[in-house]
Structures are given as C-alpha cells and as structure tokens.
Amino acid sequence: MYEYVKNDIDRLIALGAVLDVPLSEHTSFKIGGNAALALDPTSERQIADALQLCEKRKIPVALFGRGTNLLVSDSGFSGLVILFRKPLFAPAWNGSCVTVSAGASLTQLAKESVAAGWMGMERLCGIPGTVGGACAMNAGAYGAEIKQILRRVRVYRKGKVEWLDVDPDQLGYRKSPFIFPDCVVLAAELELQPDDGGAAERMQDCMTRRRDKQPLEYPSAGSVFKRPEGYFAGALIEQCGLKGMTVGGAQVSQKHAGFIINIGGATERDVSELIVQIQETVRERTGVTLECEIKRIGDSVCIS
Ligand SMILES: Cc1cc2nc3c(=O)[nH]c(=O)nc-3n(C[C@H](O)[C@H](O)[C@H](O)COP(=O)(O)OP(=O)(O)OC[C@H]3O[C@@H](n4cnc5c(N)ncnc54)[C@H](O)[C@@H]3O)c2cc1C
C-alpha cells in the first residue's frame, strides 16, 4: 500500500487528479474498488507531467482505456489511475492514413472509416475498447488484428514522447510492446485500403455474429482466457459442463462459455474464484491450461 505524503496529493490534484474515484464505473465488468486518485487528462502535457511526478515519487500508476479487458481488485488501487477514455483530438485523415488519439473508440473509428470508403477496420468493429487499448493488447477479431493496419504509435516512454514505427512481427496474439508500464500509447497512425465494396457487409456480419454469440446484455470483460493452441477456451469450458457455474454474482455465461458475466453484485473475489475453478476443472479433464487474457489491476500493483 502506497503511503502518500500530502505534498504528492496536492501536486497531483493541481495537475487535475481527483480523489477517491470508484473504478467499478470505469470497467465493463462493473467491478472494482476505488482509486486513491484518478486523472481524466485533456492534454499530452498533463499526462507526461503526471507520469514524471509519479515516477519521481514512486507513486504507483495504472492506465485504463475503457476498462473492457480489466479485472480490478475489490480493494481498489492506492495509486493514480490515468483514464484514457476520451480522445484528445479528432481523427486526422491524410489519404489512406488516419492519425487518431489513444482515447478514441475503436468501434466508432471502424464505423467512420467504412462510411468514408476504407477497409481494414471492419472486423474490429464491436471491440468495445479504445484505440490505445487495442494497440496495447493487439486486439483482434474474426481473422483481423490491429497490427495489420498499425503503422506508427506515439508513446510516452522513459520520460520522452516520441513516434515509433511499428514492426508487426513484434506484436502477437493479444501481445504488444506498446502496453503499460512499458509504454503509454498517446496516439496511433493506421493505414487502410480503399474499400473493395464489401466492407460494410463484413462489418454488419461481424456485429451480427457478436450479438448472436456474446452475452452483450451483461457486464463482462469479454473472453476471460486466451485461445489455447489448437483449441477454443469457450468450447473446452462448455465440454467440461461449466456453463452456468456461479460464484456469488459471477457466472460462466450460458450463451458463450468463454465469458464470465456479472449477473449482479459480482466482486473481484467472485470472478477470481470462478477463474481458478474453471482452470482447475479444464486442466483435470482435458489437460489444457487456460491462461487469462484479462488484465488484473490490484491494490498498488499492476499484474499483467
Ligand atoms: C463484450 C466484449 C467483447 C470483446 N471482444 C473482443 C474481441 O473481439 N477482440 C479483442 O481483442 N478483445 C475483445 N474484448 C476485450 C477488450 O475490449 C480489448 O482487449 C480492448 O482492446 C481493450 O481496450 P480498453 O481501451 O478497454 O483497454 P483496458 O481494458 O482499459 O486496458 C487493457 C490493457 O491495456 C493497457 N492500456 C490501455 N490503454 C493503454 C494505452 N493508451 N497505452 C498503454 N497501455 C494501455 C491497460 O493498462 C491494460 O493493461 C472484448 C471485451 C468485451 C467486454
């Protein structure tokens, strides 16, 4: 637990941070205790200043996009949470390239790009996070991954703000070098292709498949587990008869066994216990180890 000195708090408040922010309001799971301090930045300068101060004073920092891949501790986070949930500038188009703020909605950008006659983002539509979160996680769906269109990222790294060229080979399945704490993605440059005439239909098809297969009516963090080599996590969980298994307010979705849903009042403890039970059962019955895709934010520590 980080012990604050009053001076640190005053300096973070002077930078725009606010005290005691419920993190359940900033996660799609609707789970999590309070952040001691949270900053909703409106400029790169503010982000860099806050990060530099926290580095210097050894104040723990956690970074949230839209919190759609996060499981936050019931006891919250005793450091500073930086909330990247709003774009700092509007998307800037230059031919087939678009420069976009990290806080922009990935789904909204996908829709805008298709409406403007481009393809490359249509299968990413429906992923509920930010552009920054998608770069950090190398988000993907239905055969597409953001690395296929990501050309450059603007990052805060080791006290400096800079543009980095992207080598797609550095990004893998839900893995990227642009994830906090290694990097803070501030903006990204994506390169799209002229629409072959089918982008809108492909986007609609992906959205329909999501609505049909995913429990979008409940709070969740999407697929809890990574896809194990040669298997599908949801299919293994279903095969083990775990659909509907419930701990407190957390339940294995009846609609998609790869999702854990919050059916009301779920705590991080409920979800964590359910995760362990799923992992143990699947390992015993199939020999396959399920690794978590979701990221945990714990009290004063970030665990990837
Ligand atoms: C209903 C549902 C469906 C989903 N479907 C998919 C899917 O099809 N494919 C898929 O890949 N994911 C899916 N997800 C998971 C999630 O939406 C993605 O992982 C998304 O990219 C996370 O973005 P975010 O902005 O919410 O990031 P967060 O969940 O807030 O953060 C995720 C991680 O990225 C880090 N991070 C966030 N922003 C930045 C930044 N600017 N710089 C550096 N690090 C950062 C965080 O610290 C954290 O470690 C789904 C989730 C839900 C709830």
Ligand as a Chemical Component Dictionary entry (heavy atoms), coordinates in Angstrom:
data_LIG
# 
_chem_comp.id                   LIG 
_chem_comp.type                 NON-POLYMER 
_chem_comp.pdbx_formal_charge   0 
_chem_comp.three_letter_code    LIG 
# 
loop_
_chem_comp_atom.comp_id 
_chem_comp_atom.atom_id 
_chem_comp_atom.alt_atom_id 
_chem_comp_atom.type_symbol 
_chem_comp_atom.charge 
_chem_comp_atom.model_Cartn_x 
_chem_comp_atom.model_Cartn_y 
_chem_comp_atom.model_Cartn_z 
_chem_comp_atom.pdbx_ordinal 
LIG C1  C1  C 0 -18.144 -7.605 -24.794 1  
LIG C2  C2  C 0 -16.668 -7.595 -25.081 2  
LIG C3  C3  C 0 -16.196 -8.088 -26.286 3  
LIG C4  C4  C 0 -14.805 -8.074 -26.557 4  
LIG N1  N1  N 0 -14.379 -8.562 -27.753 5  
LIG C5  C5  C 0 -13.051 -8.544 -28.041 6  
LIG C6  C6  C 0 -12.568 -9.026 -29.301 7  
LIG O1  O1  O 0 -13.314 -9.453 -30.162 8  
LIG N2  N2  N 0 -11.221 -8.967 -29.518 9  
LIG C7  C7  C 0 -10.337 -8.477 -28.601 10 
LIG O2  O2  O 0 -9.129  -8.432 -28.879 11 
LIG N3  N3  N 0 -10.777 -8.024 -27.403 12 
LIG C8  C8  C 0 -12.097 -8.037 -27.100 13 
LIG N4  N4  N 0 -12.530 -7.572 -25.891 14 
LIG C9  C9  C 0 -11.552 -7.128 -24.874 15 
LIG C10 C10 C 0 -11.200 -5.629 -24.948 16 
LIG O3  O3  O 0 -12.266 -4.861 -25.490 17 
LIG C11 C11 C 0 -9.931  -5.376 -25.774 18 
LIG O4  O4  O 0 -8.817  -6.037 -25.202 19 
LIG C12 C12 C 0 -9.614  -3.883 -25.884 20 
LIG O5  O5  O 0 -8.575  -3.699 -26.818 21 
LIG C13 C13 C 0 -9.229  -3.236 -24.550 22 
LIG O6  O6  O 0 -9.285  -1.834 -24.731 23 
LIG P1  P1  P 0 -9.537  -0.847 -23.497 24 
LIG O7  O7  O 0 -9.395  0.542  -24.010 25 
LIG O8  O8  O 0 -10.830 -1.156 -22.827 26 
LIG O9  O9  O 0 -8.312  -1.219 -22.559 27 
LIG P2  P2  P 0 -8.339  -1.562 -20.997 28 
LIG O10 O10 O 0 -9.183  -2.773 -20.775 29 
LIG O11 O11 O 0 -8.671  -0.360 -20.234 30 
LIG O12 O12 O 0 -6.808  -1.939 -20.761 31 
LIG C14 C14 C 0 -6.271  -3.158 -21.253 32 
LIG C15 C15 C 0 -4.755  -3.146 -21.062 33 
LIG O13 O13 O 0 -4.187  -2.196 -21.938 34 
LIG C16 C16 C 0 -3.462  -1.195 -21.208 35 
LIG N5  N5  N 0 -3.702  0.072  -21.880 36 
LIG C17 C17 C 0 -4.926  0.679  -22.103 37 
LIG N6  N6  N 0 -4.753  1.841  -22.751 38 
LIG C18 C18 C 0 -3.405  1.976  -22.941 39 
LIG C19 C19 C 0 -2.587  2.990  -23.536 40 
LIG N7  N7  N 0 -3.117  4.102  -24.056 41 
LIG N8  N8  N 0 -1.235  2.807  -23.530 42 
LIG C20 C20 C 0 -0.667  1.702  -22.998 43 
LIG N9  N9  N 0 -1.381  0.727  -22.412 44 
LIG C21 C21 C 0 -2.741  0.857  -22.385 45 
LIG C22 C22 C 0 -4.045  -1.238 -19.811 46 
LIG O14 O14 O 0 -3.145  -0.738 -18.854 47 
LIG C23 C23 C 0 -4.321  -2.720 -19.658 48 
LIG O15 O15 O 0 -3.140  -3.437 -19.340 49 
LIG C24 C24 C 0 -13.910 -7.571 -25.595 50 
LIG C25 C25 C 0 -14.399 -7.073 -24.378 51 
LIG C26 C26 C 0 -15.754 -7.071 -24.118 52 
LIG C27 C27 C 0 -16.264 -6.505 -22.823 53 
# 
loop_
_chem_comp_bond.comp_id 
_chem_comp_bond.atom_id_1 
_chem_comp_bond.atom_id_2 
_chem_comp_bond.value_order 
_chem_comp_bond.pdbx_ordinal 
LIG C1  C2  SING 1  
LIG C2  C3  SING 2  
LIG C2  C26 DOUB 3  
LIG C3  C4  DOUB 4  
LIG C4  N1  SING 5  
LIG C4  C24 SING 6  
LIG N1  C5  DOUB 7  
LIG C5  C6  SING 8  
LIG C5  C8  SING 9  
LIG C6  O1  DOUB 10 
LIG C6  N2  SING 11 
LIG N2  C7  SING 12 
LIG C7  O2  DOUB 13 
LIG C7  N3  SING 14 
LIG N3  C8  DOUB 15 
LIG C8  N4  SING 16 
LIG N4  C9  SING 17 
LIG N4  C24 SING 18 
LIG C9  C10 SING 19 
LIG C10 O3  SING 20 
LIG C10 C11 SING 21 
LIG C11 O4  SING 22 
LIG C11 C12 SING 23 
LIG C12 O5  SING 24 
LIG C12 C13 SING 25 
LIG C13 O6  SING 26 
LIG O6  P1  SING 27 
LIG P1  O7  DOUB 28 
LIG P1  O8  SING 29 
LIG P1  O9  SING 30 
LIG O9  P2  SING 31 
LIG P2  O10 DOUB 32 
LIG P2  O11 SING 33 
LIG P2  O12 SING 34 
LIG O12 C14 SING 35 
LIG C14 C15 SING 36 
LIG C15 O13 SING 37 
LIG C15 C23 SING 38 
LIG O13 C16 SING 39 
LIG C16 N5  SING 40 
LIG C16 C22 SING 41 
LIG N5  C17 SING 42 
LIG N5  C21 SING 43 
LIG C17 N6  DOUB 44 
LIG N6  C18 SING 45 
LIG C18 C19 SING 46 
LIG C18 C21 DOUB 47 
LIG C19 N7  SING 48 
LIG C19 N8  DOUB 49 
LIG N8  C20 SING 50 
LIG C20 N9  DOUB 51 
LIG N9  C21 SING 52 
LIG C22 O14 SING 53 
LIG C22 C23 SING 54 
LIG C23 O15 SING 55 
LIG C24 C25 DOUB 56 
LIG C25 C26 SING 57 
LIG C26 C27 SING 58 
# 
